[in-house]
């Protein structure tokens, strides 16, 4: 694939993730949009790593670290969402104002 195609695809993924994160009222959907944003960032890391110096794998290795951190973030986020669901019986963001109670 050409560089422009990958960058346009990454920009689309990033913008869809930002739009979903801003407009989402469900916590699980917000977590999925956050993962979509991180995947777009990973695409850019790998693409620019290959573009600037294909002999070094700095972008690829950094992308693997980002995926590992994203997996931990998703596991912790889903655990928090399931705990909130058990207590509040809802995963809507605007209904779970936890700081007031």
Biopython code that builds the backbone (N, CA, C, O; Angstrom):
import numpy as np
from Bio.PDB.StructureBuilder import StructureBuilder

atoms = [
    (1, "UNK", "N", (0.835, -1.188, 0.000)),
    (1, "UNK", "CA", (0.000, 0.000, 0.000)),
    (1, "UNK", "C", (0.874, 1.244, 0.000)),
    (1, "UNK", "O", (1.990, 1.247, 0.521)),
    (2, "UNK", "N", (0.359, 2.255, -0.575)),
    (2, "UNK", "CA", (1.089, 3.511, -0.594)),
    (2, "UNK", "C", (0.931, 4.223, 0.748)),
    (2, "UNK", "O", (-0.007, 3.974, 1.506)),
    (3, "UNK", "N", (1.863, 5.097, 1.005)),
    (3, "UNK", "CA", (1.879, 5.821, 2.275)),
    (3, "UNK", "C", (0.603, 6.627, 2.477)),
    (3, "UNK", "O", (0.052, 6.659, 3.577)),
    (4, "UNK", "N", (0.140, 7.270, 1.432)),
    (4, "UNK", "CA", (-1.048, 8.120, 1.551)),
    (4, "UNK", "C", (-2.283, 7.306, 1.918)),
    (4, "UNK", "O", (-3.120, 7.759, 2.699)),
    (5, "UNK", "N", (-2.397, 6.100, 1.352)),
    (5, "UNK", "CA", (-3.556, 5.260, 1.653)),
    (5, "UNK", "C", (-3.584, 4.861, 3.127)),
    (5, "UNK", "O", (-4.633, 4.885, 3.771)),
    (6, "UNK", "N", (-2.427, 4.497, 3.644)),
    (6, "UNK", "CA", (-2.355, 4.088, 5.049)),
    (6, "UNK", "C", (-2.649, 5.272, 5.962)),
    (6, "UNK", "O", (-3.344, 5.126, 6.968)),
    (7, "UNK", "N", (-2.125, 6.436, 5.615)),
    (7, "UNK", "CA", (-2.363, 7.612, 6.451)),
    (7, "UNK", "C", (-3.823, 8.055, 6.406)),
    (7, "UNK", "O", (-4.371, 8.487, 7.420)),
    (8, "UNK", "N", (-4.451, 7.950, 5.244)),
    (8, "UNK", "CA", (-5.877, 8.298, 5.145)),
    (8, "UNK", "C", (-6.710, 7.306, 5.942)),
    (8, "UNK", "O", (-7.635, 7.704, 6.650)),
    (9, "UNK", "N", (-6.391, 6.013, 5.836)),
    (9, "UNK", "CA", (-7.116, 5.008, 6.613)),
    (9, "UNK", "C", (-6.934, 5.241, 8.107)),
    (9, "UNK", "O", (-7.889, 5.130, 8.876)),
    (10, "UNK", "N", (-5.727, 5.561, 8.514)),
    (10, "UNK", "CA", (-5.465, 5.841, 9.921)),
    (10, "UNK", "C", (-6.208, 7.086, 10.391)),
    (10, "UNK", "O", (-6.723, 7.121, 11.508)),
    (11, "UNK", "N", (-6.264, 8.098, 9.545)),
    (11, "UNK", "CA", (-7.001, 9.317, 9.904)),
    (11, "UNK", "C", (-8.493, 9.032, 10.028)),
    (11, "UNK", "O", (-9.155, 9.558, 10.922)),
    (12, "UNK", "N", (-9.026, 8.196, 9.128)),
    (12, "UNK", "CA", (-10.438, 7.812, 9.235)),
    (12, "UNK", "C", (-10.710, 7.066, 10.536)),
    (12, "UNK", "O", (-11.679, 7.361, 11.235)),
    (13, "UNK", "N", (-9.852, 6.101, 10.860)),
    (13, "UNK", "CA", (-10.031, 5.350, 12.103)),
    (13, "UNK", "C", (-9.947, 6.270, 13.316)),
    (13, "UNK", "O", (-10.739, 6.155, 14.252)),
    (14, "UNK", "N", (-8.986, 7.175, 13.289)),
    (14, "UNK", "CA", (-8.814, 8.099, 14.407)),
    (14, "UNK", "C", (-10.022, 9.013, 14.549)),
    (14, "UNK", "O", (-10.505, 9.234, 15.660)),
    (15, "UNK", "N", (-10.513, 9.544, 13.435)),
    (15, "UNK", "CA", (-11.657, 10.462, 13.513)),
    (15, "UNK", "C", (-12.936, 9.732, 13.904)),
    (15, "UNK", "O", (-13.762, 10.291, 14.626)),
    (16, "UNK", "N", (-13.118, 8.500, 13.446)),
    (16, "UNK", "CA", (-14.280, 7.717, 13.875)),
    (16, "UNK", "C", (-14.201, 7.439, 15.370)),
    (16, "UNK", "O", (-15.210, 7.507, 16.072)),
    (17, "UNK", "N", (-13.003, 7.127, 15.857)),
    (17, "UNK", "CA", (-12.822, 6.891, 17.286)),
    (17, "UNK", "C", (-13.081, 8.129, 18.120)),
    (17, "UNK", "O", (-13.714, 8.041, 19.172)),
    (18, "UNK", "N", (-12.603, 9.279, 17.672)),
    (18, "UNK", "CA", (-12.843, 10.534, 18.400)),
    (18, "UNK", "C", (-14.326, 10.869, 18.397)),
    (18, "UNK", "O", (-14.881, 11.248, 19.428)),
    (19, "UNK", "N", (-14.972, 10.731, 17.238)),
    (19, "UNK", "CA", (-16.408, 11.016, 17.155)),
    (19, "UNK", "C", (-17.196, 10.083, 18.079)),
    (19, "UNK", "O", (-18.096, 10.525, 18.792)),
    (20, "UNK", "N", (-16.857, 8.810, 18.062)),
    (20, "UNK", "CA", (-17.541, 7.860, 18.931)),
    (20, "UNK", "C", (-17.286, 8.126, 20.400)),
    (20, "UNK", "O", (-18.179, 7.948, 21.229)),
    (21, "UNK", "N", (-16.081, 8.549, 20.730)),
    (21, "UNK", "CA", (-15.755, 8.847, 22.123)),
    (21, "UNK", "C", (-16.499, 10.077, 22.616)),
    (21, "UNK", "O", (-16.931, 10.126, 23.768)),
    (22, "UNK", "N", (-16.648, 11.066, 21.751)),
    (22, "UNK", "CA", (-17.341, 12.293, 22.143)),
    (22, "UNK", "C", (-18.842, 12.066, 22.265)),
    (22, "UNK", "O", (-19.466, 12.557, 23.205)),
    (23, "UNK", "N", (-19.426, 11.330, 21.326)),
    (23, "UNK", "CA", (-20.883, 11.184, 21.294)),
    (23, "UNK", "C", (-21.397, 9.971, 22.051)),
    (23, "UNK", "O", (-22.609, 9.818, 22.203)),
    (24, "UNK", "N", (-20.523, 9.115, 22.524)),
    (24, "UNK", "CA", (-20.967, 7.883, 23.170)),
    (24, "UNK", "C", (-21.542, 8.151, 24.555)),
    (24, "UNK", "O", (-21.004, 8.942, 25.330)),
    (25, "UNK", "N", (-22.629, 7.482, 24.842)),
    (25, "UNK", "CA", (-23.224, 7.558, 26.173)),
    (25, "UNK", "C", (-23.072, 6.239, 26.931)),
    (25, "UNK", "O", (-23.471, 6.136, 28.091)),
    (26, "UNK", "N", (-22.508, 5.255, 26.286)),
    (26, "UNK", "CA", (-22.309, 3.950, 26.887)),
    (26, "UNK", "C", (-20.815, 3.770, 27.173)),
    (26, "UNK", "O", (-19.977, 4.082, 26.326)),
    (27, "UNK", "N", (-20.485, 3.269, 28.359)),
    (27, "UNK", "CA", (-19.084, 3.132, 28.748)),
    (27, "UNK", "C", (-18.344, 2.097, 27.910)),
    (27, "UNK", "O", (-17.171, 2.285, 27.587)),
    (28, "UNK", "N", (-19.013, 1.017, 27.559)),
    (28, "UNK", "CA", (-18.367, -0.023, 26.763)),
    (28, "UNK", "C", (-18.059, 0.508, 25.365)),
    (28, "UNK", "O", (-16.984, 0.247, 24.825)),
    (29, "UNK", "N", (-18.987, 1.245, 24.784)),
    (29, "UNK", "CA", (-18.758, 1.838, 23.464)),
    (29, "UNK", "C", (-17.618, 2.860, 23.525)),
    (29, "UNK", "O", (-16.831, 2.966, 22.584)),
    (30, "UNK", "N", (-17.528, 3.601, 24.612)),
    (30, "UNK", "CA", (-16.435, 4.565, 24.766)),
    (30, "UNK", "C", (-15.089, 3.847, 24.847)),
    (30, "UNK", "O", (-14.102, 4.319, 24.284)),
    (31, "UNK", "N", (-15.041, 2.712, 25.542)),
    (31, "UNK", "CA", (-13.803, 1.933, 25.597)),
    (31, "UNK", "C", (-13.427, 1.391, 24.223)),
    (31, "UNK", "O", (-12.250, 1.372, 23.864)),
    (32, "UNK", "N", (-14.418, 0.950, 23.455)),
    (32, "UNK", "CA", (-14.136, 0.450, 22.108)),
    (32, "UNK", "C", (-13.621, 1.563, 21.206)),
    (32, "UNK", "O", (-12.731, 1.332, 20.388)),
    (33, "UNK", "N", (-14.164, 2.754, 21.344)),
    (33, "UNK", "CA", (-13.690, 3.887, 20.545)),
    (33, "UNK", "C", (-12.277, 4.279, 20.945)),
    (33, "UNK", "O", (-11.481, 4.683, 20.097)),
    (34, "UNK", "N", (-11.963, 4.165, 22.213)),
    (34, "UNK", "CA", (-10.604, 4.442, 22.666)),
    (34, "UNK", "C", (-9.619, 3.431, 22.079)),
    (34, "UNK", "O", (-8.505, 3.796, 21.706)),
    (35, "UNK", "N", (-10.019, 2.179, 21.996)),
    (35, "UNK", "CA", (-9.177, 1.160, 21.373)),
    (35, "UNK", "C", (-9.003, 1.429, 19.883)),
    (35, "UNK", "O", (-7.933, 1.175, 19.330)),
    (36, "UNK", "N", (-10.032, 1.935, 19.237)),
    (36, "UNK", "CA", (-9.938, 2.288, 17.821)),
    (36, "UNK", "C", (-8.922, 3.412, 17.611)),
    (36, "UNK", "O", (-8.159, 3.393, 16.645)),
    (37, "UNK", "N", (-8.917, 4.375, 18.509)),
    (37, "UNK", "CA", (-7.941, 5.468, 18.441)),
    (37, "UNK", "C", (-6.523, 4.926, 18.620)),
    (37, "UNK", "O", (-5.608, 5.322, 17.898)),
    (38, "UNK", "N", (-6.345, 4.030, 19.572)),
    (38, "UNK", "CA", (-5.015, 3.461, 19.795)),
    (38, "UNK", "C", (-4.551, 2.633, 18.600)),
    (38, "UNK", "O", (-3.361, 2.626, 18.287)),
    (39, "UNK", "N", (-5.465, 1.935, 17.927)),
    (39, "UNK", "CA", (-5.086, 1.179, 16.732)),
    (39, "UNK", "C", (-4.689, 2.102, 15.588)),
    (39, "UNK", "O", (-3.789, 1.774, 14.815)),
    (40, "UNK", "N", (-5.344, 3.243, 15.469)),
    (40, "UNK", "CA", (-4.949, 4.216, 14.444)),
    (40, "UNK", "C", (-3.552, 4.757, 14.735)),
    (40, "UNK", "O", (-2.754, 4.954, 13.818)),
    (41, "UNK", "N", (-3.264, 4.993, 15.997)),
    (41, "UNK", "CA", (-1.925, 5.460, 16.379)),
    (41, "UNK", "C", (-0.884, 4.389, 16.069)),
    (41, "UNK", "O", (0.208, 4.704, 15.596)),
    (42, "UNK", "N", (-1.214, 3.129, 16.331)),
    (42, "UNK", "CA", (-0.292, 2.039, 16.019)),
    (42, "UNK", "C", (-0.020, 1.951, 14.524)),
    (42, "UNK", "O", (1.114, 1.699, 14.115)),
    (43, "UNK", "N", (-1.049, 2.156, 13.702)),
    (43, "UNK", "CA", (-0.837, 2.148, 12.253)),
    (43, "UNK", "C", (0.145, 3.238, 11.846)),
    (43, "UNK", "O", (1.017, 3.010, 11.008)),
    (44, "UNK", "N", (0.006, 4.418, 12.435)),
    (44, "UNK", "CA", (0.932, 5.507, 12.123)),
    (44, "UNK", "C", (2.348, 5.190, 12.590)),
    (44, "UNK", "O", (3.312, 5.490, 11.885)),
    (45, "UNK", "N", (2.485, 4.594, 13.760)),
    (45, "UNK", "CA", (3.815, 4.250, 14.260)),
    (45, "UNK", "C", (4.526, 3.281, 13.326)),
    (45, "UNK", "O", (5.694, 3.478, 12.990)),
    (46, "UNK", "N", (3.827, 2.245, 12.912)),
    (46, "UNK", "CA", (4.433, 1.250, 12.033)),
    (46, "UNK", "C", (4.726, 1.848, 10.661)),
    (46, "UNK", "O", (5.776, 1.574, 10.078)),
    (47, "UNK", "N", (3.816, 2.657, 10.144)),
    (47, "UNK", "CA", (4.008, 3.258, 8.825)),
    (47, "UNK", "C", (5.205, 4.195, 8.804)),
    (47, "UNK", "O", (6.047, 4.106, 7.910)),
    (48, "UNK", "N", (5.289, 5.085, 9.772)),
    (48, "UNK", "CA", (6.402, 6.033, 9.779)),
    (48, "UNK", "C", (7.719, 5.362, 10.154)),
    (48, "UNK", "O", (8.781, 5.819, 9.732)),
    (49, "UNK", "N", (7.669, 4.298, 10.932)),
    (49, "UNK", "CA", (8.883, 3.556, 11.226)),
    (49, "UNK", "C", (9.433, 2.923, 9.956)),
    (49, "UNK", "O", (10.643, 2.927, 9.730)),
    (50, "UNK", "N", (8.557, 2.385, 9.136)),
    (50, "UNK", "CA", (8.989, 1.788, 7.877)),
    (50, "UNK", "C", (9.430, 2.856, 6.880)),
    (50, "UNK", "O", (10.346, 2.625, 6.090)),
    (51, "UNK", "N", (8.797, 4.006, 6.911)),
    (51, "UNK", "CA", (9.126, 5.072, 5.965)),
    (51, "UNK", "C", (10.506, 5.669, 6.235)),
    (51, "UNK", "O", (11.299, 5.836, 5.309)),
    (52, "UNK", "N", (10.795, 5.988, 7.479)),
    (52, "UNK", "CA", (12.035, 6.698, 7.786)),
    (52, "UNK", "C", (13.251, 5.779, 7.846)),
    (52, "UNK", "O", (14.309, 6.132, 7.327)),
    (53, "UNK", "N", (13.123, 4.621, 8.462)),
    (53, "UNK", "CA", (14.258, 3.705, 8.532)),
    (53, "UNK", "C", (13.722, 2.291, 8.654)),
    (53, "UNK", "O", (13.298, 1.871, 9.731)),
    (54, "UNK", "N", (13.742, 1.560, 7.553)),
    (54, "UNK", "CA", (13.150, 0.221, 7.564)),
    (54, "UNK", "C", (14.060, -0.808, 8.227)),
    (54, "UNK", "O", (13.621, -1.924, 8.506)),
    (55, "UNK", "N", (15.325, -0.453, 8.486)),
    (55, "UNK", "CA", (16.222, -1.404, 9.135)),
    (55, "UNK", "C", (16.003, -1.462, 10.643)),
    (55, "UNK", "O", (16.224, -2.500, 11.266)),
    (56, "UNK", "N", (15.574, -0.361, 11.221)),
    (56, "UNK", "CA", (15.336, -0.338, 12.660)),
    (56, "UNK", "C", (13.854, -0.557, 12.930)),
    (56, "UNK", "O", (13.000, -0.093, 12.174)),
    (57, "UNK", "N", (13.562, -1.251, 13.989)),
    (57, "UNK", "CA", (12.185, -1.611, 14.306)),
    (57, "UNK", "C", (11.659, -0.843, 15.506)),
    (57, "UNK", "O", (10.884, -1.387, 16.293)),
    (58, "UNK", "N", (12.061, 0.399, 15.660)),
    (58, "UNK", "CA", (11.647, 1.171, 16.834)),
    (58, "UNK", "C", (10.141, 1.382, 16.859)),
    (58, "UNK", "O", (9.514, 1.202, 17.903)),
    (59, "UNK", "N", (9.557, 1.756, 15.749)),
    (59, "UNK", "CA", (8.107, 1.977, 15.693)),
    (59, "UNK", "C", (7.328, 0.698, 15.892)),
    (59, "UNK", "O", (6.269, 0.704, 16.518)),
    (60, "UNK", "N", (7.848, -0.410, 15.359)),
    (60, "UNK", "CA", (7.171, -1.690, 15.513)),
    (60, "UNK", "C", (7.185, -2.155, 16.968)),
    (60, "UNK", "O", (6.175, -2.628, 17.489)),
    (61, "UNK", "N", (8.331, -2.016, 17.610)),
    (61, "UNK", "CA", (8.445, -2.415, 19.014)),
    (61, "UNK", "C", (7.586, -1.516, 19.894)),
    (61, "UNK", "O", (6.915, -1.992, 20.809)),
    (62, "UNK", "N", (7.610, -0.219, 19.615)),
    (62, "UNK", "CA", (6.786, 0.708, 20.387)),
    (62, "UNK", "C", (5.307, 0.400, 20.183)),
    (62, "UNK", "O", (4.509, 0.543, 21.109)),
    (63, "UNK", "N", (4.941, -0.019, 18.983)),
    (63, "UNK", "CA", (3.557, -0.391, 18.701)),
    (63, "UNK", "C", (3.140, -1.618, 19.513)),
    (63, "UNK", "O", (2.004, -1.699, 19.980)),
    (64, "UNK", "N", (4.045, -2.558, 19.678)),
    (64, "UNK", "CA", (3.745, -3.741, 20.497)),
    (64, "UNK", "C", (3.547, -3.337, 21.955)),
    (64, "UNK", "O", (2.659, -3.862, 22.626)),
    (65, "UNK", "N", (4.365, -2.409, 22.450)),
    (65, "UNK", "CA", (4.179, -1.917, 23.816)),
    (65, "UNK", "C", (2.837, -1.207, 23.971)),
    (65, "UNK", "O", (2.159, -1.372, 24.985)),
    (66, "UNK", "N", (2.458, -0.425, 22.978)),
    (66, "UNK", "CA", (1.166, 0.271, 23.030)),
    (66, "UNK", "C", (0.023, -0.739, 23.039)),
    (66, "UNK", "O", (-0.966, -0.544, 23.746)),
    (67, "UNK", "N", (0.146, -1.819, 22.260)),
    (67, "UNK", "CA", (-0.901, -2.848, 22.260)),
    (67, "UNK", "C", (-0.993, -3.552, 23.609)),
    (67, "UNK", "O", (-2.090, -3.872, 24.066)),
    (68, "UNK", "N", (0.147, -3.795, 24.250)),
    (68, "UNK", "CA", (0.127, -4.437, 25.567)),
    (68, "UNK", "C", (-0.525, -3.532, 26.603)),
    (68, "UNK", "O", (-1.316, -3.994, 27.425)),
    (69, "UNK", "N", (-0.200, -2.262, 26.568)),
    (69, "UNK", "CA", (-0.815, -1.313, 27.500)),
    (69, "UNK", "C", (-2.300, -1.164, 27.204)),
    (69, "UNK", "O", (-3.102, -1.025, 28.127)),
    (70, "UNK", "N", (-2.676, -1.191, 25.928)),
    (70, "UNK", "CA", (-4.092, -1.093, 25.560)),
    (70, "UNK", "C", (-4.871, -2.313, 26.032)),
    (70, "UNK", "O", (-6.029, -2.194, 26.431)),
    (71, "UNK", "N", (-4.245, -3.484, 25.989)),
    (71, "UNK", "CA", (-4.919, -4.684, 26.483)),
    (71, "UNK", "C", (-5.143, -4.601, 27.988)),
    (71, "UNK", "O", (-6.209, -4.971, 28.480)),
    (72, "UNK", "N", (-4.148, -4.118, 28.716)),
    (72, "UNK", "CA", (-4.311, -3.946, 30.161)),
    (72, "UNK", "C", (-5.366, -2.894, 30.462)),
    (72, "UNK", "O", (-6.166, -3.056, 31.384)),
    (73, "UNK", "N", (-5.368, -1.818, 29.687)),
    (73, "UNK", "CA", (-6.369, -0.759, 29.875)),
    (73, "UNK", "C", (-7.775, -1.272, 29.601)),
    (73, "UNK", "O", (-8.718, -0.916, 30.307)),
    (74, "UNK", "N", (-7.915, -2.104, 28.584)),
    (74, "UNK", "CA", (-9.233, -2.658, 28.269)),
    (74, "UNK", "C", (-9.705, -3.603, 29.370)),
    (74, "UNK", "O", (-10.881, -3.591, 29.735)),
    (75, "UNK", "N", (-8.805, -4.415, 29.897)),
    (75, "UNK", "CA", (-9.187, -5.338, 30.968)),
    (75, "UNK", "C", (-9.599, -4.582, 32.224)),
    (75, "UNK", "O", (-10.614, -4.907, 32.841)),
    (76, "UNK", "N", (-8.826, -3.585, 32.603)),
    (76, "UNK", "CA", (-9.160, -2.795, 33.793)),
    (76, "UNK", "C", (-10.431, -1.992, 33.563)),
    (76, "UNK", "O", (-11.274, -1.893, 34.454)),
    (77, "UNK", "N", (-10.572, -1.418, 32.375)),
    (77, "UNK", "CA", (-11.776, -0.650, 32.057)),
    (77, "UNK", "C", (-13.032, -1.499, 32.090)),
    (77, "UNK", "O", (-14.057, -1.075, 32.624)),
    (78, "UNK", "N", (-12.960, -2.701, 31.522)),
    (78, "UNK", "CA", (-14.132, -3.579, 31.550)),
    (78, "UNK", "C", (-14.439, -4.062, 32.961)),
    (78, "UNK", "O", (-15.605, -4.255, 33.304)),
    (79, "UNK", "N", (-13.413, -4.261, 33.785)),
    (79, "UNK", "CA", (-13.658, -4.632, 35.180)),
    (79, "UNK", "C", (-14.359, -3.498, 35.922)),
    (79, "UNK", "O", (-15.269, -3.742, 36.715)),
    (80, "UNK", "N", (-13.941, -2.270, 35.669)),
    (80, "UNK", "CA", (-14.597, -1.120, 36.302)),
    (80, "UNK", "C", (-16.028, -0.986, 35.818)),
    (80, "UNK", "O", (-16.930, -0.722, 36.612)),
    (81, "UNK", "N", (-16.246, -1.165, 34.517)),
    (81, "UNK", "CA", (-17.603, -1.063, 33.961)),
    (81, "UNK", "C", (-18.502, -2.150, 34.529)),
    (81, "UNK", "O", (-19.660, -1.883, 34.849)),
    (82, "UNK", "N", (-17.991, -3.373, 34.660)),
    (82, "UNK", "CA", (-18.829, -4.437, 35.226)),
    (82, "UNK", "C", (-19.134, -4.185, 36.698)),
    (82, "UNK", "O", (-20.222, -4.519, 37.166)),
    (83, "UNK", "N", (-18.192, -3.603, 37.432)),
    (83, "UNK", "CA", (-18.446, -3.249, 38.824)),
    (83, "UNK", "C", (-19.498, -2.147, 38.929)),
    (83, "UNK", "O", (-20.379, -2.207, 39.787)),
    (84, "UNK", "N", (-19.409, -1.147, 38.065)),
    (84, "UNK", "CA", (-20.419, -0.082, 38.052)),
    (84, "UNK", "C", (-21.778, -0.645, 37.667)),
    (84, "UNK", "O", (-22.799, -0.239, 38.223)),
    (85, "UNK", "N", (-21.799, -1.584, 36.712)),
    (85, "UNK", "CA", (-23.075, -2.170, 36.295)),
    (85, "UNK", "C", (-23.714, -2.964, 37.435)),
    (85, "UNK", "O", (-24.932, -2.936, 37.612)),
    (86, "UNK", "N", (-22.885, -3.671, 38.207)),
    (86, "UNK", "CA", (-23.435, -4.420, 39.338)),
    (86, "UNK", "C", (-24.057, -3.500, 40.378)),
    (86, "UNK", "O", (-25.077, -3.841, 40.978)),
    (87, "UNK", "N", (-23.454, -2.341, 40.596)),
    (87, "UNK", "CA", (-23.966, -1.418, 41.607)),
    (87, "UNK", "C", (-25.095, -0.539, 41.093)),
    (87, "UNK", "O", (-26.067, -0.304, 41.812)),
    (88, "UNK", "N", (-24.988, -0.054, 39.873)),
    (88, "UNK", "CA", (-25.935, 0.944, 39.346)),
    (88, "UNK", "C", (-26.960, 0.377, 38.374)),
    (88, "UNK", "O", (-27.954, 1.041, 38.081)),
    (89, "UNK", "N", (-26.745, -0.832, 37.868)),
    (89, "UNK", "CA", (-27.624, -1.477, 36.879)),
    (89, "UNK", "C", (-27.708, -0.675, 35.584)),
    (89, "UNK", "O", (-28.722, -0.722, 34.888)),
    (90, "UNK", "N", (-26.651, 0.055, 35.263)),
    (90, "UNK", "CA", (-26.612, 0.828, 34.027)),
    (90, "UNK", "C", (-25.156, 1.096, 33.665)),
    (90, "UNK", "O", (-24.309, 1.269, 34.541)),
    (91, "UNK", "N", (-24.877, 1.126, 32.362)),
    (91, "UNK", "CA", (-23.537, 1.481, 31.905)),
    (91, "UNK", "C", (-23.539, 2.807, 31.159)),
    (91, "UNK", "O", (-22.589, 3.116, 30.440)),
    (92, "UNK", "N", (-24.580, 3.580, 31.322)),
    (92, "UNK", "CA", (-24.648, 4.890, 30.671)),
    (92, "UNK", "C", (-23.758, 5.871, 31.423)),
    (92, "UNK", "O", (-23.744, 5.895, 32.654)),
    (93, "UNK", "N", (-23.034, 6.662, 30.688)),
    (93, "UNK", "CA", (-22.066, 7.579, 31.286)),
    (93, "UNK", "C", (-22.756, 8.682, 32.074)),
    (93, "UNK", "O", (-22.310, 9.037, 33.165)),
    (94, "UNK", "N", (-23.837, 9.225, 31.534)),
    (94, "UNK", "CA", (-24.488, 10.353, 32.209)),
    (94, "UNK", "C", (-25.270, 9.922, 33.451)),
    (94, "UNK", "O", (-25.620, 10.774, 34.267)),
    (95, "UNK", "N", (-25.553, 8.636, 33.620)),
    (95, "UNK", "CA", (-26.267, 8.167, 34.807)),
    (95, "UNK", "C", (-25.325, 7.732, 35.924)),
    (95, "UNK", "O", (-25.770, 7.528, 37.053)),
    (96, "UNK", "N", (-24.069, 7.588, 35.642)),
    (96, "UNK", "CA", (-23.137, 7.104, 36.661)),
    (96, "UNK", "C", (-22.265, 8.246, 37.166)),
    (96, "UNK", "O", (-21.076, 8.318, 36.854)),
    (97, "UNK", "N", (-22.853, 9.116, 37.930)),
    (97, "UNK", "CA", (-22.118, 10.202, 38.561)),
    (97, "UNK", "C", (-21.627, 9.691, 39.911)),
    (97, "UNK", "O", (-22.307, 9.836, 40.927)),
    (98, "UNK", "N", (-20.450, 9.097, 39.910)),
    (98, "UNK", "CA", (-19.950, 8.402, 41.096)),
    (98, "UNK", "C", (-19.356, 9.337, 42.138)),
    (98, "UNK", "O", (-19.189, 8.933, 43.289)),
    (99, "UNK", "N", (-19.039, 10.550, 41.779)),
    (99, "UNK", "CA", (-18.397, 11.453, 42.731)),
    (99, "UNK", "C", (-19.382, 12.063, 43.719)),
    (99, "UNK", "O", (-18.972, 12.527, 44.783)),
    (100, "UNK", "N", (-20.664, 12.074, 43.395)),
    (100, "UNK", "CA", (-21.654, 12.672, 44.288)),
    (100, "UNK", "C", (-22.082, 11.729, 45.400)),
    (100, "UNK", "O", (-22.579, 12.187, 46.429)),
    (101, "UNK", "N", (-21.907, 10.452, 45.227)),
    (101, "UNK", "CA", (-22.442, 9.501, 46.211)),
    (101, "UNK", "C", (-21.358, 8.702, 46.864)),
    (101, "UNK", "O", (-21.641, 7.859, 47.716)),
]
sb = StructureBuilder()
sb.init_structure("model")
sb.init_model(0)
sb.init_chain("A")
sb.init_seg("    ")
for serial, (resi, resn, name, xyz) in enumerate(atoms, 1):
    if name == "N":
        sb.init_residue(resn, " ", resi, " ")
    sb.init_atom(name, np.array(xyz, "f"), 0.0, 1.0, " ", f" {name:<3s}", serial, name[0])
structure = sb.get_structure()
